[in-house]
Amino acid sequence: MSKPIIESLLKKLPHSPGVYKMKDGEGRILYVGKAKDLSKRVHSYFRVMKDRPMRTQKLVENIADLEWIEVGSDLEALFLETNLIKEFRPKYNVLMKDDKNFVYIKITKEDFPRILIVRRVDRDGARYFGPKTAAGTVRKTLTLLQKLFMYRSCDLGLKWKDGETEVTYKSIAYPCLDYHIKRCAAPCISKITPEAYAESIHKIELFLEGKTGDIEAELRQQMATAATEKHFEKAALLRDKLLALQNLNDSSDQLVTSPDQFNTDVFSFVLEAGKAYFNLFILRNGKLVNQENFIAEAFGFEPGEEEKASDVMEACLTQYYQKATNFPDTILIAQDLEEPDFLEDWLKNQASHRVEIRVPKRGTKHQLLELGEKNARSFQKQQKARWEGFAPSEEETLLELAKALGLPKPPKRMECYDNSHLGGTDTVASMVVFENGKPKTSDYRKFRLKTIADGEIDDFKSMNEVLMRRLFYLSKGPKGVSFRKAAKTHTKGIEALLEEWRGDKTILGELSEYSVALKDKKVLGLLRLLPGKDKSFLQLSLYVAPKARENGIGKGLMRSAYDRLKAKRIYLTCDEDRREFYEHFGFGDVKQFPEEFAQDLKPLLMAYDPSKHHDASFETKPDLIVIDGGKGQLGMAVKARDALGLNIPMVGLAKREEDIFVPGKSLPLLIPKDSKGLMMLRHIRDEAHRFAITFQKSSRKKYLTASALDAVEGLGEVGKMKLLNAFGSVERIKAASLEEIATVVGEKVAEKVVEHLT
């Protein structure tokens, strides 16, 4: 969908609560969000901002369509957003990876309750504690609690009737071994009443709630009573239980205590390689009773952007507390949410009491956040170490990739390309290089696109330009075109071009000074170089037939001739309109020419030194080229490759389903999603994306700090940024009325702005 249609949709957005869906050109949902005011929220994505996260920039680049749903309240908007994210799992929404690995402790509702580890919460009257991510730790804790409080672990059906237990469902011989080793009080053979058994279950519930002080106080009281009544064996047993409980309490991460006795959850996270690594401290009555770690997909966010990644935190809170069974009074986070009251209303609905979200900047609570971040970083390092420990060598991965793609050999050098723009402005591209499976940053290259007009959005055209420019360094010229020194047989062809160009078919100078571009023995281009001293040359003429342009023939002719003549320095003079062409090739301005060339020259003097324009990266042939995109972008890259007569394997890695496309096949390759080769392709694709966004971001900053507004009298940097943030571009400022501009910078400065821009 074109940019004018997006602008038209933006004008139709209502100032009411609702949910918005952002789609790409193929109708796939990229992002689902909620808003109190749909118009204000969605418009904010399309404003020019200096410090916007890379993820948001990439999202805006890919938006081709908008849809929205109006609802009656903020709370309805959040519920609807949550359901739509679950249904569509959009790429740019933050998604928790470990939600399927969450477990809960379930205490069943029976005469003699069982304690189970389950993966979901049912409406069955049972009590649940969780969610928890470390199932192994949960099992270990329950094993220790069973030793202390002797609850049953069997699945017998037990009912208490007329003072004894009736077994309604038999699955094992009973009493089982647990009874004999004193792990179970044997309710199956009526060794304990439901009331006494319930006391043990109550103590377990207190422990899981973090109220260990209440249990210890009760055990001390019972121990004292038993000793007073001279029941010394019972007192000793209670003493042993108390000591065991204290040891269990000490081993369950009780690292933090506070005299405030607050019930708080502390969320911290760090970003790394498109993932958010979370640490959660759960404090009850001022004690740290539990710690959880989990991972969320956070595509497009970079390390160090944690404070800007409020979307990540909001998504985490929403997805975690959807599953929670126990809610704090306060949640501590380090990110300022855009609409915290939105989330607090939803939490109140979930928890049945008020839950406050706070961002402490100092004091004890801030120290808790810092400790949480330290643990999140430690968790990230542990996960990375585990992955590296299990990961195959790069050599094995490259062999696997070669087999999956049908390559003749492992792709030791891979190059990946990605485009980036912001609403059609500042279009740039990146080339990243992996050698032997690892990034080779010294070979990364950046491109400013020349054929894309400001405001134009054309990823296919962009990809074609980038690949033509890059692959030209590996090509001897366009397919079917050869470059050579002019011979007598080329005289008529040269004369025809000179007549077409200058209206004069007379050969200017010696034939030996000419090089030609040929296709099917027809002269398509000519280059004349006048020799000077010490292998220096003056370039007098360069002309390519109009129908043969745009294929790199001119540059190919120059490079071929320079190499053949072993030129050390090339001089030329040209008009201003040819400056960009020669600058792109590598020519630079000079103040004067050698004496033998200093006659009848135009004002613009330029020179080129071949020895200074050797690019090892561009001159190295890749074993595989990866295109960030699907069949369309891959097709344009193949077109550029074939036009230059090259034979380099190419693949396209589509964004949504991580599908791999190869030239000539309409369907993607069937490669397992957990394939190490596919993971390596994702890695290089993500790196190309990061590099392109970083370059585009720096370009945007230059644009913001150097614009047509610079010369406006009385308008400083702050005012300039206010205008650009409010209107989005200089063109929109030009189109705005004096009154609209005055609301941003005041009437006097607004008059100066209007005067300068009109």
N, C-alpha and C positions, 0 to 999 in steps of 0.2 A: 504494500500500500504506500502511496506516495506521501511525501512530506506535507503537501498542502492538505491532504485528507486528514492526517494526524492533527494539524493545526485546527482544522474545522471541528474535529471531535473534541479537542481540548476546550473549545468555546462552548460546547454543549454540556459540559460536566456540571452537575448540580452542586449546590452548597448544602449537602445533606449527608448523613452517615451512610456508609455502604462499603461494598467490596469491589475492587477493580481487578481486571485480568489483562495482562499485557501479552500480546501474541507476536510471533515472528511472521515472515512472509508466507509460510506454509500453513498458517493457522494453528501452530502448536503453542500451548500456553507456556510462556517463559517465567511469569511471576504472578503471584496472587497476593494482594495486600488489602488492608482495611484502612478506613479513614473516618474521622468525625466529619470532615468536610472534604468530599471527593474532589472538588475543583482545586482547592488549595494544595492538597496532598499530591495529586497527579501532576499538576503544573510544576511542582518543585523538581520533578525529575528532569524537566526540559530547560531549566535555568542554567546559565553558565556559572560554574563553581570551581574554584581553584583546588580545594582539598577534598574533592569527592573521591570516595574509594574506587579502586580500579573496577571492582565488580559492578558497581552502579553505572560506570561509564560504558562498560561492555554491554550491559543490559539495554541501555538507552540506544546504543548503536543498532541493536537487533530488533527493536520494537517496530512493527509494521502495522499493528492494529490494536485498538483498545475496546474493551467492553466493561460495563459496570452494572452493579445491581444495587439499587437503593433499598435500605431497610429502615425499620422504625426506630432503632436505638443503637447506641455504641455497642452494647452487649450483644445484640443480634449480629452486628457486623463481625465481631470477633469469633462468635460461634460459627458463622458461615465461612469465614476465612479458614478456620481450622479444618472444617469438613472438606473444603475444596482442595486444600493442600494435601490432605490425606488421599483424596480421590485422584488428583492429577500429578502429584509429586513434581512440581515444576523445577526446572534446572536451577533457577536463580533464587529459589527459596531455600532457607537453611533447613536441612533434614538431619535429624539425629540418627546416626548409624546403628547405635546399640539398642534401639527400642525393642527388637526381637529378642535380645539377650537379657532384658529386665526380668528379675524374679521377685516374688513376694513371699512373705511368711504368712501362712494362712492358719488360723486357729478355728477349727470347725465348731459348728453349733450342734453339740450332741450331749448326751448325759455324761459321757467321758470323752471330752474333745481330743482330737488329734492335732498335731502340728505338722504342717506340710509345706513344701516348697513348690509354688505354682508360678505360672507365667501370665496369668490374667486374673482380673478381679471380676467375680460373678456376684449377682444379687441373690445370694443364698443365705443371708443372715450371719455368715461367718465374719470374723474380724481379720483384717489384712494389715500387714506392715510392709512398707516399701514405697516406690520400687527400689531395688538394689541391683547393682551390676555385677558384683563379685559373688557368684553362686557358690564357689568353693569356700569362701569365708563364711557365708551364711550356714553352710552345712557343718563347718567346724564349730561355729558358735552353738548351733542347736545340739550337737553331740555333747558339748560341755554342759549345756543347760539340762539335757536329759539325765546326765550323771547327778546333777544337783537336785532336780525336782521330780525325777522318776515318772515322766509321762510316757504314755504308750506310743509305739511307732507302728503298730500293726493296723490292718484294715478290717478287723473283725467288726461285725455289727453288734453293738452292746446297748442294752436298755436296762435301767434299774427298775425292778418291779418287786413289790412286797418284800423289801429289805435285802434282796440279792440280785445279782446280775443275770440277765437272760441274754444268751448269745443268739442273735437273730440271723447272722451271716457268718459261716465258717469258711476260712480260707487257709488256715494253718492249724497245726496241733497246738493246744494251749494248756497251761501257760508256756510261753516260749522261753528261749535262752535269756532274754532281757530280764525276766523275773529272777532267774537263778543267779545272775551276775549283778543284781541290784541296780538295774537300769530302768525298771518298770515296777510300779506298785501293784500290778496284777489285778486291775479291775475286772478282768475276764473271769476270775474265780472268786469275786466278791471280797478281795482282800482290802479294799478301800471303798469308802462311800463316795457318792458324787460330790458331797459338800467338802470333804477333805481333799478330794482330787481337784476341785475347783480352786481351793486355796493355792495349790501349786501352780495351776494355770494362771491365776491372778498375779503371782510373783513373776512369772515369765513375762506377762504383759507389761508389768511395771518396768522390768529390765529392758524390754524392747522399746518402751517409751522414754528410756533414759532416766527413770526415777529409781536409780539404784540405792539412793540414800534411804528411801522408804523401806526397801527390802531389808537393808542392813539393820535399820532401827528395829524392824519387826523381829528379825532373827535374834538380835541382842536381847530383846525383851523376852522372847520365848526361852532363850538359853538361861537367862537369869531366873525365870520362873521354875524351869526344870531343876536348876541347881538348888533353889530354895526348898523345893519339894523333895530334894535328895534323889532325883532321877538323873544320876550322874552319866549313865550311858547315853541317855537322850540328850543331855546337855553337851556331851562330847561330840555327838553326831551333829548337833546344831552349830557347834563351834567350827567343826570341819567344813560345814556348808558355808559358813560366813567367810572363812579364810579362802575357800575356793571361789566364792563369788567376788571377793576383793581382787583375787588374782586375775579372774576373767575380766573384771572391770578394768584393771590396769593394762591388760593386754589388748583391749579393744579401742586403741587410739584415743585415750582420754588425754589429749595433749593440751587442751585449752580449758581454763576455768575462769569464771567471772563472778564477782560479787553481785552483779546486776540480776542474776537468775533469769536471763532473757531466753526466749525461744526464737532462734534465728537460723535461717539457712543462708550460707555464704557461697555465692557463685563467682568463680574466677575462670578465665580461659586464656589460652595463647593460640596464635594462628601459625600454621606452618603448612605449606604446599597444598592449599585448598581445603584444609581441615581445621576445625576448632577443637582443641583438647581441653576438656572441662574438668575442674575440681569442685566438688561440693562438700562443704563442711555442714553437718547438721548438729546444731547446738540446742540442747533442751535443759532448761533450768541452769543455764550458764555453763554446762559441760558439753564438750564435744563427744557426742554419742555415736557418731558414724561419719564415715568419709566415703564418697562415691566418685568414680571417674568414668567419663564417657566421651565419645567422639561424635562430632556433627560435621556433615559436609558443609563447607563454607566457600563455595566456588567463587573465585575472583577477589577474595580478600588476601592481603599480603601481610607477612610478619611485621609487627610494629603498628598495625592499624587497629589494634584492639579497642582503643577509646572511640574510634569512629564507627566500629562495627556494632552499633546498637541493634541492628536487625538480627544479628547472630544471637545476642543475649535475649532479645524478646522472643525469638523462635524457640530458643532452648527453654525458657520459663514456661511458655505455653505448652510445649510438647511434654515437658517433665510433669507439670502439675495436672495435666490431663489424666495422668496415670497414678498420681500420688494418693496415698491414703492417710497421710498425716501432714498437717499444714502448720507453718510457723506463724508467729505474730508479725515478724519482720523479715524481709529479704534484703540482703546487702549485695550490691553489684557495683562495678566500677564505671559503667557506661550510663550516660544520661539518655534515657529513652525519650523518643519524640512525644509520646502521649502516655505517660505512666499511669494516669488515672483510668485510662482505657483498660489496662491490664489489672489494675487494682480492683475495679468493679467486677471483672471476670473472676478474679481470685476470691473475692468475697462470696460470689455465687457458688464457687466450687467448695470453699472451706466452711461456709456458713458462719464466718466471722470475718472481721476486717483484717486484711493482710497489707502491711505498709511496705512499699519499695523505697529503699533509701540508697543514696550514693554518698557515703561518708568521705570527707576530704582529709580528715585528721583524726587523731585519737585512737582508742583501742579498736574500734570497729574498722577503721582504715587499716590498722595493722593486721587485722584478720584477713582482709582482702589481699594484702601483700603476701601473707603466708599462703593463702589459697593460690595466688598466682605462681608462687614458688613451687607449690606442689603440682600445679597444672603443667608447668615447664618440665618438672621431673617426670611426670606421667608421659609427656610427649617424647622425652628422651628414652624412656623405657620402651615405649611402643616402637620407636625407630630402631632401637637395638634389637628387639625381637624380630622385626621384619628383616633387618640385615642378616640376622643369624639364620633365618630360614630361606633367605633369597638365594636363588642360583647365581652363579657367576655371570658377569656380563657376556662372556663368551658363549655360555649355554643359552642365554636369552637371545642373543643375536642369531644363533643357529636355529632356535625355535622359530624366531621371526622369519628367517629366510625360508624355512620349510612352509610356514603358514601362507606366505605371500608368493611362493613359487619363484624365489630369486635364485640366480645361479650361484651366489656366494653370500656369506653373512655380510650385512650392510655395515661395514666398519665406520664409514662416514655417512651420517644422515643429516639432511638439512630440512628444516621445517619453516613454512611461511605463513604469516597471518597479517591481515589488514586491520586497521583501527581508525575510527573517526568519531566525531561527536556531532551528531545531527547533520552529517554531511560536510562538516568543516574540519580543517587540519587533518586531511586523510594521509596516513602514513602506513608503513609496512615494516615487518621485521623478518630477518633471516637468522635462525639460530642453528648451531652445529653441534652434533654429538659425535664424538670419535670414540670407538670401542665402548659404546654404551654410556659415556659420560659427557657432560657439557664441556665444550671447548669455547669458553667465552671470548678468547682472543680472536676467534673467527666469526663472531656475531657481526651482523651488518644491519644498518637502518636505511630506509628509503623514504624520501618525500615524493609523493606521486605527482606527476606532471600532467597527465591526461585527464585527471578528474577535476571538474570545475567546482568552485566553492558552492556548497549546498547540494551537490550531486551525490547520490548514494548508489554506487554500482560496484558491488563486491567482485563480480565477474570481470569487469573491465579492469579493476584495480589489480586483480591477481594476474591477468594477462600481461599488464605492463611490468609488474615486478619480475615475473619469470623471464620476459623478453630481455629486460635489462641485466638480470643476473646471468642467465645462460649464454648471453652474447659473448661473455669472456671465455666460454668453453668452445664456442663455435668458430668455424672458419668462415662463417657467413651464412646468410639465409640459404635454405635448401635449394640446390640447383644453381647457386650463384658462386662464381669463382673470381678471385682478384689476381691480377698479374700486371707486369710491366707492359706498356703499350707497344704494339708491333705495327708494321706497315699495313697489315690486313685490318687493323682497327681504325685506320684513318677516316674512312667514310662515316663510321659510327660516331667518332669524336666530333667531326664536323657537323653532323646532324644535331648533336646535343648542344654544341656551341651556338648553332643557328637558332635552336629552340630557346636557348637561354639568353643570348646576347644579340640575336639577329644577325650574326656574322659567322660564317662557316670557315673563315680563314684560321688556320692553326696559329696560335699565339706562342711563339717560341719553338724549341726543339721537341720532336716527338719523344725523345729519350727522357724528357722531364715529366711525362705523363704515366699514370697508372690507371687501369680501367677495371670496372666491374662488368662481368659477362654472364649472360644466361642464354643458353642455346645459341652461343656465338654472337649474340646481339649485345652491343654496348649499352648498359643501363646507367652507368655513372663514370665520371672522370675526376681525376685529382692531378693537379700540377704542382710539383715541388721544384723550386729553383735552388740548386746547390750553392753553399757558401763555404766558409772555412771550417776545418775541424769537425766535419760531419754535421754541420748545422745546415738547415734548409729554411727557405721562405715558402710558405704555402700560398700560392697565387690563386688557385681555382679549386673549387669543390662543387660539383653539380651532379644531381641524381634525377633521372626522369620522373616526373610527378607520379606516374602510375606505379613506380617501384619504391616509393618512399614508405616510411613507417615500418620498414622491415630491418632497419639497422644497416642498410647498405652503405650509407655515408661513413658511419663509424667503422664499419668493417674495412672499407677501402683505405681509410686513414691508418688503421692499426696494421693492416697488411703491408702497406707501403713503408711505414716507419720501421717495421721489423726487417723487411727486405733490404732496406738501405742502411740498416744499423745506425739510424739517426740518433745523435746525442741531444739535439735541441731543435725544436720546430718553432718558427715564428710565423705569425699571421696578423693581418689587419682586417677588421670587418666593421660593419655597422652595428649599432646598439641592439637591433632586433635579433642578431645572431649570437649575442653574448651568452645567453643561457645554454644554447646548444654546445658551444665550445667549453663553457665552464663545466658542464656535466661530463664532458670527455676528460677534463683535467687541465685545460688551459687556464692560465692566470694572467692578470694584468702586469705589464712591464712599462717602465717609463721611456725606454729608448731601445732601438734595434742596433745591431752591428752596422758599421759604416757601409758595407757592400749592399745592405738591404734598405738603407735609409733614404729612399727616394720615392716620390709619388705615393705616400702612404696615407691611409685614412686615419682619423683621430684615435680610434680604439686599437691599441697595440696589445697583443697577447703572445704568450710563449708557453711551450709544453716541453717538459723534461721526462722522457720515457723511463729513465732510471728511478725517478721518484714516484712513479705510478704503477709500480709492481704490487699487485695485491695477491698474496699467497692464498687467501681464503677463496676469492673469486676464481682463481686459476686452478683450484683443486677440484677435481670431478667427484661428485658424491656417488655413493652406491645406491642411495635411495632418497627420493624427495617426498616429504610428507606435506600435504596441503591441509590447513585447518579449514575444513568445509566438506560439503557433500559432493554430489555428482556435478553440479554446476560449476563450482570453483575448480574442481579437478579437471573438468573438460577444457576450461580456459587455459589452465597450466599445460595440459597436453598439447593444445593448439600452439602455444608459444614454443614448446620443446620441438614439436614436429616442424614448425616453420624454420627453425634453426638447424634442422638436420641432425638432431641428437637422439641418442637412444639410452635414456636414463630411466630406470624404474620409478614409477610414481604411485602414490596412494592418497586417497582423501579420507580424513577421519571426521565423520559427521558429529555434530555437537550433542544432539539429544540422546540417542541410544548408543553412542560410541561405535557406530557402524563403520566398517572399513570398506571403501569402494576402490575398485581398480579399473583402469581404462578398459573400455570395451564390454563391460558387464553391467547390466542394469540393477542387479541385486547385490547386496553387500556380501562379503565373505562371512562364512559361518565360523567364527573364532570364539572359543569360550571366553566369557567375561573376566574370568580370573586368570587368563593366560598371561604369563610374564612378558611375552612379546607385546601383547596389547597394552599392558601397563607401561612398557617403555615408550610406545607410541603416544600414550596419553601424557607421559612425562614431558616428551619433547614438544608436544602440542601445547601443553600448559605453559611451558617455558617460552615458546614463541608468542603466546598470548600475553604473558607477563611483560615481555620485552617490548612488544608493540604498544601496549597500554602505557608503559613507563615513558616511551618516546613521545607518544601522543600527548601525554599529560604535560611533559616538559614543553612541547610545542604550544599547548594551550596556555601555559603560564606566560610564555613570551608574547602570545597574542593578547593576553589580558593586560600585560604591562607595557605593551607597545602597540598603540592603535591610533585611529584617527582622532581620538579624544585628547591625545597628548598635548596638542597645541592650543587647547581651549583655555583662555585666560581665566584664572581663578578656580580652575578645576584640578584638585589634587588627586593623589592616589586613592584616598578613601572615597571621594565623590565618584571617581571613575569606576571603582569597583561596585559602588551602589547602583550606578546606572546599568552596568553590564549584568549584574545579578537580577535587577528588576526587569530589564527588557530582553536580555539574552544575547544581543549582538548590536553592532553599530548600525546595521541596516534597520533594525527595528526601532532604534533610537531616532534615526532619521524620519521614520514614518510616524513617530509619536507626536502628539500635539504639545504646544508650549506648556499647557496646564498639567499634562501628564508628567512631563519632565520636571516641572517645578515641584511636584509633590515629593520628588526624590532628593533634589539638590537645591531647592529654593528658586525663587523667581529670577533673581539677578543672574545667577550662574546659568539657569535654564535659557535665558535670553542669549547668553554668550554661546551656549551649546548649539542652539538653533541657528544662530548667525554663522557659526563656523561650519556646520554640516550642510548648509543649504547654498 
